[in-house]
Amino acid sequence: MAIDIKTAFGMAVKVKRVEQRLSQEQLANGADMARSFISRVERGTANPSVSSVMKIADTLECLPSELWLRAEQYLSKKP
């Protein structure tokens, strides 16, 4: 089963968050967002705005493009 872009982006955020050893709560606090929103982003059920993506990337100490490139890699993998 193929994944969609929101799911792939959420996977990228979660992997980067775990690499940074941050909890969802820490990411949410750093990005000034609700933990429930971060959870929905990671599950691919939220549709984050451009400014939300920027805040998440800043908190994860990366460029938004790094998250998008990871998401594209997940999208290109064959099931």
All heavy atoms as a GROMACS GRO file, in nm:
protein
  613
    1MET      N    1   0.084  -0.119   0.000
    1MET     CA    2   0.000   0.000   0.000
    1MET      C    3   0.088   0.125   0.000
    1MET      O    4   0.178   0.138   0.081
    1MET     CB    5  -0.090  -0.002   0.123
    1MET     CG    6  -0.178   0.118   0.137
    1MET     SD    7  -0.294   0.094   0.272
    1MET     CE    8  -0.248   0.229   0.375
    2ALA      N    9   0.063   0.214  -0.091
    2ALA     CA   10   0.140   0.338  -0.101
    2ALA      C   11   0.097   0.437   0.007
    2ALA      O   12  -0.019   0.437   0.050
    2ALA     CB   13   0.122   0.400  -0.239
    3ILE      N   14   0.190   0.520   0.050
    3ILE     CA   15   0.156   0.622   0.150
    3ILE      C   16   0.138   0.755   0.080
    3ILE      O   17   0.189   0.777  -0.030
    3ILE     CB   18   0.264   0.631   0.260
    3ILE    CG1   19   0.400   0.671   0.201
    3ILE    CG2   20   0.273   0.501   0.337
    3ILE    CD1   21   0.505   0.699   0.306
    4ASP      N   22   0.067   0.847   0.145
    4ASP     CA   23   0.046   0.979   0.087
    4ASP      C   24   0.150   1.078   0.144
    4ASP      O   25   0.227   1.045   0.234
    4ASP     CB   26  -0.097   1.028   0.109
    4ASP     CG   27  -0.132   1.050   0.256
    4ASP    OD1   28  -0.042   1.046   0.342
    4ASP    OD2   29  -0.251   1.072   0.285
    5ILE      N   30   0.149   1.198   0.091
    5ILE     CA   31   0.250   1.298   0.128
    5ILE      C   32   0.240   1.338   0.275
    5ILE      O   33   0.342   1.357   0.342
    5ILE     CB   34   0.245   1.422   0.035
    5ILE    CG1   35   0.360   1.518   0.064
    5ILE    CG2   36   0.111   1.493   0.045
    5ILE    CD1   37   0.498   1.462   0.041
    6LYS      N   38   0.119   1.348   0.328
    6LYS     CA   39   0.106   1.386   0.469
    6LYS      C   40   0.163   1.278   0.560
    6LYS      O   41   0.230   1.309   0.659
    6LYS     CB   42  -0.040   1.415   0.504
    6LYS     CG   43  -0.093   1.543   0.442
    6LYS     CD   44  -0.225   1.588   0.499
    6LYS     CE   45  -0.334   1.487   0.490
    6LYS     NZ   46  -0.465   1.539   0.535
    7THR      N   47   0.140   1.153   0.527
    7THR     CA   48   0.195   1.042   0.605
    7THR      C   49   0.347   1.039   0.594
    7THR      O   50   0.418   1.022   0.694
    7THR     CB   51   0.134   0.909   0.559
    7THR    OG1   52  -0.008   0.915   0.575
    7THR    CG2   53   0.190   0.792   0.639
    8ALA      N   54   0.398   1.059   0.474
    8ALA     CA   55   0.544   1.059   0.452
    8ALA      C   56   0.609   1.175   0.527
    8ALA      O   57   0.714   1.158   0.590
    8ALA     CB   58   0.575   1.068   0.303
    9PHE      N   59   0.547   1.292   0.524
    9PHE     CA   60   0.601   1.407   0.597
    9PHE      C   61   0.599   1.379   0.747
    9PHE      O   62   0.696   1.408   0.818
    9PHE     CB   63   0.524   1.535   0.565
    9PHE     CG   64   0.579   1.655   0.635
    9PHE    CD1   65   0.695   1.716   0.589
    9PHE    CD2   66   0.518   1.707   0.748
    9PHE    CE1   67   0.749   1.826   0.654
    9PHE    CE2   68   0.571   1.816   0.815
    9PHE     CZ   69   0.686   1.877   0.768
   10GLY      N   70   0.491   1.321   0.796
   10GLY     CA   71   0.482   1.287   0.938
   10GLY      C   72   0.589   1.189   0.980
   10GLY      O   73   0.647   1.202   1.089
   11MET      N   74   0.617   1.091   0.895
   11MET     CA   75   0.725   0.995   0.923
   11MET      C   76   0.858   1.069   0.932
   11MET      O   77   0.940   1.039   1.020
   11MET     CB   78   0.730   0.889   0.814
   11MET     CG   79   0.612   0.794   0.814
   11MET     SD   80   0.602   0.690   0.666
   11MET     CE   81   0.756   0.599   0.674
   12ALA      N   82   0.881   1.163   0.842
   12ALA     CA   83   1.006   1.238   0.842
   12ALA      C   84   1.022   1.319   0.970
   12ALA      O   85   1.130   1.324   1.029
   12ALA     CB   86   1.012   1.330   0.719
   13VAL      N   87   0.913   1.382   1.014
   13VAL     CA   88   0.917   1.460   1.138
   13VAL      C   89   0.947   1.368   1.256
   13VAL      O   90   1.033   1.398   1.339
   13VAL     CB   91   0.784   1.536   1.160
   13VAL    CG1   92   0.778   1.596   1.300
   13VAL    CG2   93   0.768   1.646   1.055
   14LYS      N   94   0.878   1.255   1.263
   14LYS     CA   95   0.898   1.164   1.376
   14LYS      C   96   1.041   1.110   1.380
   14LYS      O   97   1.103   1.107   1.486
   14LYS     CB   98   0.799   1.047   1.368
   14LYS     CG   99   0.812   0.955   1.487
   14LYS     CD  100   0.706   0.849   1.488
   14LYS     CE  101   0.718   0.763   1.612
   14LYS     NZ  102   0.609   0.667   1.623
   15VAL      N  103   1.094   1.068   1.266
   15VAL     CA  104   1.230   1.014   1.263
   15VAL      C  105   1.330   1.121   1.308
   15VAL      O  106   1.419   1.096   1.390
   15VAL     CB  107   1.266   0.960   1.122
   15VAL    CG1  108   1.414   0.933   1.109
   15VAL    CG2  109   1.185   0.834   1.093
   16LYS      N  110   1.314   1.243   1.257
   16LYS     CA  111   1.405   1.352   1.296
   16LYS      C  112   1.389   1.383   1.445
   16LYS      O  113   1.489   1.406   1.515
   16LYS     CB  114   1.378   1.476   1.211
   16LYS     CG  115   1.474   1.590   1.234
   16LYS     CD  116   1.614   1.555   1.187
   16LYS     CE  117   1.707   1.674   1.202
   16LYS     NZ  118   1.844   1.639   1.170
   17ARG      N  119   1.268   1.383   1.495
   17ARG     CA  120   1.244   1.411   1.637
   17ARG      C  121   1.313   1.305   1.724
   17ARG      O  122   1.379   1.338   1.823
   17ARG     CB  123   1.094   1.413   1.667
   17ARG     CG  124   1.061   1.429   1.815
   17ARG     CD  125   0.913   1.432   1.843
   17ARG     NE  126   0.842   1.312   1.808
   17ARG     CZ  127   0.844   1.199   1.879
   17ARG    NH1  128   0.916   1.189   1.989
   17ARG    NH2  129   0.771   1.094   1.839
   18VAL      N  130   1.299   1.179   1.687
   18VAL     CA  131   1.362   1.071   1.763
   18VAL      C  132   1.514   1.083   1.755
   18VAL      O  133   1.584   1.062   1.855
   18VAL     CB  134   1.311   0.933   1.714
   18VAL    CG1  135   1.391   0.820   1.773
   18VAL    CG2  136   1.162   0.918   1.746
   19GLU      N  137   1.567   1.116   1.637
   19GLU     CA  138   1.711   1.137   1.624
   19GLU      C  139   1.760   1.248   1.717
   19GLU      O  140   1.871   1.240   1.770
   19GLU     CB  141   1.747   1.174   1.480
   19GLU     CG  142   1.740   1.062   1.382
   19GLU     CD  143   1.764   1.104   1.238
   19GLU    OE1  144   1.784   1.226   1.211
   19GLU    OE2  145   1.762   1.016   1.152
   20GLN      N  146   1.680   1.350   1.735
   20GLN     CA  147   1.716   1.462   1.823
   20GLN      C  148   1.687   1.432   1.970
   20GLN      O  149   1.710   1.516   2.056
   20GLN     CB  150   1.637   1.588   1.781
   20GLN     CG  151   1.673   1.643   1.645
   20GLN     CD  152   1.808   1.709   1.646
   20GLN    OE1  153   1.850   1.768   1.745
   20GLN    NE2  154   1.879   1.700   1.535
   21ARG      N  155   1.633   1.312   1.995
   21ARG     CA  156   1.599   1.267   2.131
   21ARG      C  157   1.501   1.363   2.200
   21ARG      O  158   1.516   1.397   2.318
   21ARG     CB  159   1.724   1.249   2.216
   21ARG     CG  160   1.812   1.136   2.168
   21ARG     CD  161   1.926   1.109   2.265
   21ARG     NE  162   1.988   0.982   2.239
   21ARG     CZ  163   2.102   0.968   2.173
   21ARG    NH1  164   2.166   1.073   2.127
   21ARG    NH2  165   2.153   0.847   2.155
   22LEU      N  166   1.400   1.404   2.123
   22LEU     CA  167   1.296   1.491   2.176
   22LEU      C  168   1.166   1.413   2.188
   22LEU      O  169   1.136   1.328   2.104
   22LEU     CB  170   1.271   1.610   2.084
   22LEU     CG  171   1.383   1.712   2.066
   22LEU    CD1  172   1.344   1.815   1.962
   22LEU    CD2  173   1.417   1.779   2.198
   23SER      N  174   1.090   1.444   2.291
   23SER     CA  175   0.955   1.389   2.302
   23SER      C  176   0.861   1.475   2.217
   23SER      O  177   0.898   1.587   2.176
   23SER     CB  178   0.909   1.391   2.448
   23SER     OG  179   0.894   1.526   2.492
   24GLN      N  180   0.743   1.425   2.193
   24GLN     CA  181   0.645   1.507   2.123
   24GLN      C  182   0.618   1.635   2.201
   24GLN      O  183   0.602   1.742   2.143
   24GLN     CB  184   0.513   1.431   2.103
   24GLN     CG  185   0.517   1.329   1.993
   24GLN     CD  186   0.382   1.263   1.971
   24GLN    OE1  187   0.292   1.273   2.053
   24GLN    NE2  188   0.370   1.196   1.858
   25GLU      N  189   0.613   1.623   2.332
   25GLU     CA  190   0.588   1.739   2.418
   25GLU      C  191   0.700   1.843   2.403
   25GLU      O  192   0.673   1.963   2.392
   25GLU     CB  193   0.578   1.694   2.564
   25GLU     CG  194   0.531   1.801   2.659
   25GLU     CD  195   0.382   1.832   2.647
   25GLU    OE1  196   0.304   1.744   2.611
   25GLU    OE2  197   0.347   1.948   2.672
   26GLN      N  198   0.824   1.798   2.401
   26GLN     CA  199   0.936   1.891   2.384
   26GLN      C  200   0.932   1.959   2.247
   26GLN      O  201   0.956   2.080   2.237
   26GLN     CB  202   1.069   1.818   2.403
   26GLN     CG  203   1.094   1.776   2.546
   26GLN     CD  204   1.212   1.681   2.558
   26GLN    OE1  205   1.227   1.586   2.480
   26GLN    NE2  206   1.297   1.707   2.657
   27LEU      N  207   0.902   1.883   2.144
   27LEU     CA  208   0.890   1.943   2.011
   27LEU      C  209   0.777   2.043   2.008
   27LEU      O  210   0.792   2.155   1.956
   27LEU     CB  211   0.868   1.834   1.904
   27LEU     CG  212   0.842   1.882   1.762
   27LEU    CD1  213   0.952   1.975   1.711
   27LEU    CD2  214   0.824   1.763   1.669
   28ALA      N  215   0.664   2.006   2.064
   28ALA     CA  216   0.549   2.096   2.067
   28ALA      C  217   0.581   2.225   2.142
   28ALA      O  218   0.551   2.335   2.094
   28ALA     CB  219   0.429   2.026   2.131
   29ASN      N  220   0.644   2.213   2.258
   29ASN     CA  221   0.679   2.332   2.335
   29ASN      C  222   0.776   2.421   2.260
   29ASN      O  223   0.761   2.543   2.257
   29ASN     CB  224   0.736   2.293   2.472
   29ASN     CG  225   0.632   2.236   2.565
   29ASN    OD1  226   0.512   2.256   2.549
   29ASN    ND2  227   0.678   2.161   2.665
   30GLY      N  228   0.877   2.360   2.198
   30GLY     CA  229   0.976   2.438   2.124
   30GLY      C  230   0.918   2.508   2.003
   30GLY      O  231   0.961   2.617   1.966
   31ALA      N  232   0.818   2.446   1.941
   31ALA     CA  233   0.755   2.503   1.822
   31ALA      C  234   0.632   2.587   1.856
   31ALA      O  235   0.567   2.641   1.766
   31ALA     CB  236   0.716   2.391   1.726
   32ASP      N  237   0.600   2.598   1.986
   32ASP     CA  238   0.483   2.673   2.032
   32ASP      C  239   0.354   2.618   1.970
   32ASP      O  240   0.274   2.692   1.912
   32ASP     CB  241   0.500   2.823   2.004
   32ASP     CG  242   0.400   2.909   2.081
   32ASP    OD1  243   0.357   2.864   2.190
   32ASP    OD2  244   0.365   3.017   2.032
   33MET      N  245   0.340   2.487   1.981
   33MET     CA  246   0.223   2.417   1.927
   33MET      C  247   0.170   2.320   2.031
   33MET      O  248   0.239   2.288   2.128
   33MET     CB  249   0.262   2.337   1.802
   33MET     CG  250   0.312   2.420   1.689
   33MET     SD  251   0.370   2.315   1.554
   33MET     CE  252   0.416   2.442   1.438
   34ALA      N  253   0.051   2.270   2.009
   34ALA     CA  254  -0.006   2.169   2.097
   34ALA      C  255   0.057   2.033   2.066
   34ALA      O  256   0.084   2.002   1.950
   34ALA     CB  257  -0.157   2.161   2.078
   35ARG      N  258   0.077   1.952   2.171
   35ARG     CA  259   0.131   1.819   2.150
   35ARG      C  260   0.039   1.736   2.062
   35ARG      O  261   0.083   1.658   1.979
   35ARG     CB  262   0.155   1.747   2.284
   35ARG     CG  263   0.234   1.617   2.265
   35ARG     CD  264   0.203   1.511   2.369
   35ARG     NE  265   0.063   1.483   2.387
   35ARG     CZ  266  -0.010   1.404   2.306
   35ARG    NH1  267   0.044   1.346   2.201
   35ARG    NH2  268  -0.138   1.385   2.331
   36SER      N  269  -0.090   1.757   2.077
   36SER     CA  270  -0.186   1.682   1.995
   36SER      C  271  -0.170   1.715   1.847
   36SER      O  272  -0.188   1.627   1.761
   36SER     CB  273  -0.330   1.710   2.040
   36SER     OG  274  -0.360   1.848   2.029
   37PHE      N  275  -0.133   1.839   1.814
   37PHE     CA  276  -0.109   1.876   1.675
   37PHE      C  277   0.015   1.803   1.622
   37PHE      O  278   0.014   1.749   1.511
   37PHE     CB  279  -0.094   2.027   1.659
   37PHE     CG  280  -0.066   2.069   1.518
   37PHE    CD1  281  -0.165   2.063   1.421
   37PHE    CD2  282   0.060   2.114   1.480
   37PHE    CE1  283  -0.140   2.100   1.289
   37PHE    CE2  284   0.087   2.151   1.350
   37PHE     CZ  285  -0.014   2.144   1.254
   38ILE      N  286   0.122   1.800   1.702
   38ILE     CA  287   0.244   1.729   1.661
   38ILE      C  288   0.211   1.581   1.639
   38ILE      O  289   0.256   1.520   1.541
   38ILE     CB  290   0.356   1.745   1.766
   38ILE    CG1  291   0.399   1.892   1.777
   38ILE    CG2  292   0.476   1.655   1.733
   38ILE    CD1  293   0.458   1.952   1.651
   39SER      N  294   0.132   1.524   1.727
   39SER     CA  295   0.092   1.384   1.712
   39SER      C  296   0.017   1.364   1.580
   39SER      O  297   0.044   1.267   1.507
   39SER     CB  298   0.003   1.343   1.830
   39SER     OG  299  -0.045   1.212   1.812
   40ARG      N  300  -0.074   1.454   1.548
   40ARG     CA  301  -0.149   1.442   1.422
   40ARG      C  302  -0.059   1.461   1.301
   40ARG      O  303  -0.076   1.393   1.200
   40ARG     CB  304  -0.266   1.541   1.421
   40ARG     CG  305  -0.374   1.502   1.519
   40ARG     CD  306  -0.506   1.578   1.509
   40ARG     NE  307  -0.507   1.700   1.431
   40ARG     CZ  308  -0.498   1.823   1.480
   40ARG    NH1  309  -0.486   1.842   1.611
   40ARG    NH2  310  -0.502   1.928   1.402
   41VAL      N  311   0.039   1.551   1.310
   41VAL     CA  312   0.136   1.568   1.200
   41VAL      C  313   0.210   1.436   1.179
   41VAL      O  314   0.221   1.388   1.066
   41VAL     CB  315   0.236   1.683   1.230
   41VAL    CG1  316   0.352   1.680   1.130
   41VAL    CG2  317   0.166   1.818   1.224
   42GLU      N  318   0.260   1.378   1.287
   42GLU     CA  319   0.338   1.254   1.277
   42GLU      C  320   0.255   1.137   1.224
   42GLU      O  321   0.308   1.049   1.159
   42GLU     CB  322   0.401   1.219   1.411
   42GLU     CG  323   0.513   1.313   1.450
   42GLU     CD  324   0.585   1.272   1.576
   42GLU    OE1  325   0.547   1.171   1.642
   42GLU    OE2  326   0.683   1.341   1.613
   43ARG      N  327   0.126   1.138   1.252
   43ARG     CA  328   0.038   1.031   1.202
   43ARG      C  329  -0.015   1.059   1.062
   43ARG      O  330  -0.079   0.974   1.001
   43ARG     CB  331  -0.080   1.010   1.298
   43ARG     CG  332  -0.040   0.942   1.426
   43ARG     CD  333  -0.157   0.917   1.518
   43ARG     NE  334  -0.194   1.042   1.586
   43ARG     CZ  335  -0.315   1.096   1.585
   43ARG    NH1  336  -0.416   1.039   1.522
   43ARG    NH2  337  -0.338   1.208   1.649
   44GLY      N  338   0.013   1.179   1.011
   44GLY     CA  339  -0.032   1.213   0.876
   44GLY      C  340  -0.176   1.254   0.868
   44GLY      O  341  -0.234   1.254   0.759
   45THR      N  342  -0.235   1.293   0.980
   45THR     CA  343  -0.375   1.335   0.978
   45THR      C  344  -0.392   1.486   0.983
   45THR      O  345  -0.502   1.536   0.964
   45THR     CB  346  -0.455   1.270   1.093
   45THR    OG1  347  -0.399   1.309   1.217
   45THR    CG2  348  -0.455   1.118   1.080
   46ALA      N  349  -0.284   1.559   1.010
   46ALA     CA  350  -0.288   1.706   1.010
   46ALA      C  351  -0.232   1.757   0.879
   46ALA      O  352  -0.156   1.689   0.811
   46ALA     CB  353  -0.207   1.761   1.127
   47ASN      N  354  -0.270   1.877   0.846
   47ASN     CA  355  -0.221   1.943   0.725
   47ASN      C  356  -0.147   2.070   0.769
   47ASN      O  357  -0.207   2.177   0.772
   47ASN     CB  358  -0.339   1.975   0.633
   47ASN     CG  359  -0.295   2.004   0.492
   47ASN    OD1  360  -0.180   1.980   0.456
   47ASN    ND2  361  -0.387   2.055   0.413
   48PRO      N  362  -0.019   2.058   0.807
   48PRO     CA  363   0.051   2.173   0.864
   48PRO      C  364   0.072   2.284   0.762
   48PRO      O  365   0.096   2.259   0.644
   48PRO     CB  366   0.185   2.115   0.910
   48PRO     CG  367   0.204   1.992   0.830
   48PRO     CD  368   0.066   1.940   0.799
   49SER      N  369   0.060   2.407   0.810
   49SER     CA  370   0.084   2.523   0.726
   49SER      C  371   0.234   2.541   0.702
   49SER      O  372   0.317   2.478   0.769
   49SER     CB  373   0.028   2.649   0.794
   49SER     OG  374   0.104   2.677   0.911
   50VAL      N  375   0.267   2.630   0.612
   50VAL     CA  376   0.408   2.660   0.585
   50VAL      C  377   0.476   2.711   0.712
   50VAL      O  378   0.587   2.670   0.745
   50VAL     CB  379   0.421   2.762   0.470
   50VAL    CG1  380   0.565   2.809   0.454
   50VAL    CG2  381   0.368   2.703   0.341
   51SER      N  382   0.408   2.798   0.785
   51SER     CA  383   0.469   2.851   0.908
   51SER      C  384   0.485   2.740   1.012
   51SER      O  385   0.584   2.739   1.087
   51SER     CB  386   0.391   2.969   0.963
   51SER     OG  387   0.263   2.931   1.004
   52SER      N  388   0.391   2.646   1.018
   52SER     CA  389   0.405   2.533   1.111
   52SER      C  390   0.525   2.447   1.074
   52SER      O  391   0.600   2.404   1.161
   52SER     CB  392   0.279   2.447   1.111
   52SER     OG  393   0.170   2.517   1.165
   53VAL      N  394   0.542   2.422   0.945
   53VAL     CA  395   0.658   2.343   0.899
   53VAL      C  396   0.788   2.414   0.938
   53VAL      O  397   0.883   2.350   0.985
   53VAL     CB  398   0.651   2.317   0.747
   53VAL    CG1  399   0.780   2.256   0.696
   53VAL    CG2  400   0.531   2.228   0.713
   54MET      N  401   0.791   2.546   0.923
   54MET     CA  402   0.911   2.622   0.960
   54MET      C  403   0.939   2.610   1.110
   54MET      O  404   1.054   2.589   1.150
   54MET     CB  405   0.895   2.770   0.924
   54MET     CG  406   0.908   2.800   0.776
   54MET     SD  407   1.072   2.764   0.709
   54MET     CE  408   1.174   2.875   0.803
   55LYS      N  409   0.836   2.623   1.193
   55LYS     CA  410   0.855   2.613   1.338
   55LYS      C  411   0.903   2.473   1.378
   55LYS      O  412   0.989   2.460   1.465
   55LYS     CB  413   0.724   2.646   1.411
   55LYS     CG  414   0.686   2.792   1.407
   55LYS     CD  415   0.552   2.810   1.479
   55LYS     CE  416   0.506   2.953   1.478
   55LYS     NZ  417   0.378   2.969   1.552
   56ILE      N  418   0.844   2.373   1.316
   56ILE     CA  419   0.886   2.235   1.346
   56ILE      C  420   1.031   2.215   1.306
   56ILE      O  421   1.111   2.161   1.383
   56ILE     CB  422   0.792   2.134   1.276
   56ILE    CG1  423   0.653   2.136   1.341
   56ILE    CG2  424   0.852   1.993   1.278
   56ILE    CD1  425   0.546   2.061   1.263
   57ALA      N  426   1.067   2.258   1.186
   57ALA     CA  427   1.205   2.242   1.139
   57ALA      C  428   1.303   2.319   1.228
   57ALA      O  429   1.409   2.266   1.263
   57ALA     CB  430   1.216   2.289   0.994
   58ASP      N  431   1.268   2.442   1.264
   58ASP     CA  432   1.355   2.520   1.352
   58ASP      C  433   1.379   2.447   1.485
   58ASP      O  434   1.492   2.440   1.533
   58ASP     CB  435   1.296   2.658   1.381
   58ASP     CG  436   1.309   2.754   1.264
   58ASP    OD1  437   1.386   2.725   1.169
   58ASP    OD2  438   1.241   2.858   1.267
   59THR      N  439   1.274   2.393   1.541
   59THR     CA  440   1.286   2.323   1.669
   59THR      C  441   1.368   2.195   1.652
   59THR      O  442   1.444   2.158   1.743
   59THR     CB  443   1.146   2.290   1.726
   59THR    OG1  444   1.073   2.414   1.737
   59THR    CG2  445   1.156   2.226   1.863
   60LEU      N  446   1.357   2.131   1.536
   60LEU     CA  447   1.435   2.010   1.509
   60LEU      C  448   1.576   2.042   1.458
   60LEU      O  449   1.652   1.952   1.424
   60LEU     CB  450   1.362   1.922   1.407
   60LEU     CG  451   1.231   1.861   1.457
   60LEU    CD1  452   1.160   1.790   1.342
   60LEU    CD2  453   1.256   1.766   1.572
   61GLU      N  454   1.609   2.172   1.454
   61GLU     CA  455   1.741   2.218   1.411
   61GLU      C  456   1.778   2.167   1.272
   61GLU      O  457   1.888   2.113   1.250
   61GLU     CB  458   1.848   2.180   1.515
   61GLU     CG  459   1.822   2.242   1.650
   61GLU     CD  460   1.924   2.204   1.756
   61GLU    OE1  461   2.006   2.112   1.732
   61GLU    OE2  462   1.923   2.267   1.863
   62CYS      N  463   1.684   2.183   1.180
   62CYS     CA  464   1.709   2.145   1.041
   62CYS      C  465   1.634   2.242   0.950
   62CYS      O  466   1.555   2.324   0.996
   62CYS     CB  467   1.666   2.001   1.014
   62CYS     SG  468   1.488   1.972   1.019
   63LEU      N  469   1.660   2.231   0.824
   63LEU     CA  470   1.587   2.309   0.725
   63LEU      C  471   1.459   2.234   0.689
   63LEU      O  472   1.457   2.110   0.690
   63LEU     CB  473   1.671   2.330   0.599
   63LEU     CG  474   1.796   2.414   0.615
   63LEU    CD1  475   1.880   2.408   0.487
   63LEU    CD2  476   1.761   2.557   0.649
   64PRO      N  477   1.352   2.307   0.654
   64PRO     CA  478   1.231   2.239   0.609
   64PRO      C  479   1.259   2.145   0.491
   64PRO      O  480   1.198   2.039   0.480
   64PRO     CB  481   1.138   2.353   0.568
   64PRO     CG  482   1.188   2.471   0.640
   64PRO     CD  483   1.336   2.451   0.655
   65SER      N  484   1.353   2.183   0.407
   65SER     CA  485   1.384   2.100   0.290
   65SER      C  486   1.434   1.961   0.332
   65SER      O  487   1.410   1.863   0.262
   65SER     CB  488   1.488   2.168   0.200
   65SER     OG  489   1.606   2.196   0.272
   66GLU      N  490   1.503   1.951   0.446
   66GLU     CA  491   1.549   1.821   0.493
   66GLU      C  492   1.430   1.730   0.522
   66GLU      O  493   1.429   1.612   0.486
   66GLU     CB  494   1.636   1.834   0.617
   66GLU     CG  495   1.685   1.700   0.669
   66GLU     CD  496   1.768   1.709   0.794
   66GLU    OE1  497   1.831   1.813   0.822
   66GLU    OE2  498   1.771   1.608   0.868
   67LEU      N  499   1.328   1.787   0.585
   67LEU     CA  500   1.207   1.709   0.614
   67LEU      C  501   1.137   1.668   0.485
   67LEU      O  502   1.092   1.554   0.472
   67LEU     CB  503   1.113   1.789   0.704
   67LEU     CG  504   1.169   1.826   0.842
   67LEU    CD1  505   1.074   1.918   0.916
   67LEU    CD2  506   1.198   1.700   0.924
   68TRP      N  507   1.128   1.760   0.390
   68TRP     CA  508   1.062   1.728   0.262
   68TRP      C  509   1.140   1.624   0.183
   68TRP      O  510   1.081   1.536   0.122
   68TRP     CB  511   1.039   1.854   0.179
   68TRP     CG  512   0.931   1.940   0.235
   68TRP    CD1  513   0.942   2.066   0.285
   68TRP    CD2  514   0.792   1.905   0.249
   68TRP    NE1  515   0.820   2.109   0.330
   68TRP    CE2  516   0.728   2.014   0.309
   68TRP    CE3  517   0.718   1.791   0.219
   68TRP    CZ2  518   0.591   2.012   0.338
   68TRP    CZ3  519   0.582   1.791   0.248
   68TRP    CH2  520   0.520   1.900   0.307
   69LEU      N  521   1.273   1.633   0.185
   69LEU     CA  522   1.354   1.532   0.114
   69LEU      C  523   1.335   1.393   0.175
   69LEU      O  524   1.325   1.294   0.102
   69LEU     CB  525   1.502   1.572   0.114
   69LEU     CG  526   1.538   1.690   0.024
   69LEU    CD1  527   1.682   1.735   0.048
   69LEU    CD2  528   1.517   1.653  -0.122
   70ARG      N  529   1.330   1.387   0.307
   70ARG     CA  530   1.304   1.259   0.372
   70ARG      C  531   1.166   1.207   0.332
   70ARG      O  532   1.149   1.089   0.305
   70ARG     CB  533   1.310   1.272   0.524
   70ARG     CG  534   1.449   1.280   0.579
   70ARG     CD  535   1.443   1.285   0.731
   70ARG     NE  536   1.571   1.310   0.788
   70ARG     CZ  537   1.621   1.244   0.892
   70ARG    NH1  538   1.552   1.148   0.950
   70ARG    NH2  539   1.739   1.274   0.940
   71ALA      N  540   1.068   1.296   0.332
   71ALA     CA  541   0.932   1.256   0.295
   71ALA      C  542   0.930   1.203   0.152
   71ALA      O  543   0.866   1.101   0.123
   71ALA     CB  544   0.836   1.374   0.309
   72GLU      N  545   1.002   1.269   0.062
   72GLU     CA  546   1.008   1.222  -0.076
   72GLU      C  547   1.072   1.084  -0.085
   72GLU      O  548   1.030   1.001  -0.167
   72GLU     CB  549   1.086   1.322  -0.163
   72GLU     CG  550   1.010   1.450  -0.189
   72GLU     CD  551   1.094   1.552  -0.266
   72GLU    OE1  552   1.203   1.518  -0.314
   72GLU    OE2  553   1.049   1.667  -0.276
   73GLN      N  554   1.172   1.059  -0.003
   73GLN     CA  555   1.235   0.926  -0.001
   73GLN      C  556   1.134   0.821   0.042
   73GLN      O  557   1.128   0.712  -0.017
   73GLN     CB  558   1.356   0.926   0.091
   73GLN     CG  559   1.473   1.004   0.037
   73GLN     CD  560   1.586   1.016   0.139
   73GLN    OE1  561   1.567   0.991   0.258
   73GLN    NE2  562   1.703   1.054   0.092
   74TYR      N  563   1.054   0.850   0.143
   74TYR     CA  564   0.953   0.754   0.187
   74TYR      C  565   0.849   0.731   0.078
   74TYR      O  566   0.802   0.619   0.059
   74TYR     CB  567   0.884   0.801   0.315
   74TYR     CG  568   0.976   0.811   0.434
   74TYR    CD1  569   0.971   0.920   0.519
   74TYR    CD2  570   1.071   0.712   0.461
   74TYR    CE1  571   1.057   0.931   0.628
   74TYR    CE2  572   1.157   0.723   0.570
   74TYR     CZ  573   1.149   0.832   0.653
   74TYR     OH  574   1.233   0.843   0.759
   75LEU      N  575   0.814   0.838   0.005
   75LEU     CA  576   0.715   0.825  -0.102
   75LEU      C  577   0.768   0.740  -0.218
   75LEU      O  578   0.690   0.671  -0.283
   75LEU     CB  579   0.676   0.963  -0.155
   75LEU     CG  580   0.579   1.042  -0.069
   75LEU    CD1  581   0.564   1.182  -0.126
   75LEU    CD2  582   0.445   0.974  -0.060
   76SER      N  583   0.897   0.748  -0.243
   76SER     CA  584   0.953   0.678  -0.359
   76SER      C  585   0.983   0.531  -0.334
   76SER      O  586   1.011   0.458  -0.427
   76SER     CB  587   1.080   0.749  -0.407
   76SER     OG  588   1.183   0.736  -0.311
   77LYS      N  589   0.977   0.488  -0.207
   77LYS     CA  590   1.004   0.348  -0.175
   77LYS      C  591   0.890   0.261  -0.224
   77LYS      O  592   0.773   0.293  -0.207
   77LYS     CB  593   1.024   0.329  -0.025
   77LYS     CG  594   1.155   0.385   0.021
   77LYS     CD  595   1.180   0.352   0.166
   77LYS     CE  596   1.316   0.410   0.206
   77LYS     NZ  597   1.348   0.383   0.344
   78LYS      N  598   0.927   0.150  -0.282
   78LYS     CA  599   0.826   0.056  -0.330
   78LYS      C  600   0.775  -0.027  -0.213
   78LYS      O  601   0.854  -0.066  -0.128
   78LYS     CB  602   0.887  -0.035  -0.436
   78LYS     CG  603   0.951   0.044  -0.548
   78LYS     CD  604   0.901  -0.001  -0.678
   78LYS     CE  605   0.981   0.069  -0.787
   78LYS     NZ  606   0.911   0.143  -0.876
   79PRO      N  607   0.644  -0.055  -0.212
   79PRO     CA  608   0.590  -0.135  -0.101
   79PRO      C  609   0.638  -0.278  -0.105
   79PRO      O  610   0.682  -0.330  -0.200
   79PRO     CB  611   0.438  -0.128  -0.122
   79PRO     CG  612   0.416  -0.072  -0.256
   79PRO     CD  613   0.545  -0.012  -0.304
   0.00000   0.00000   0.00000
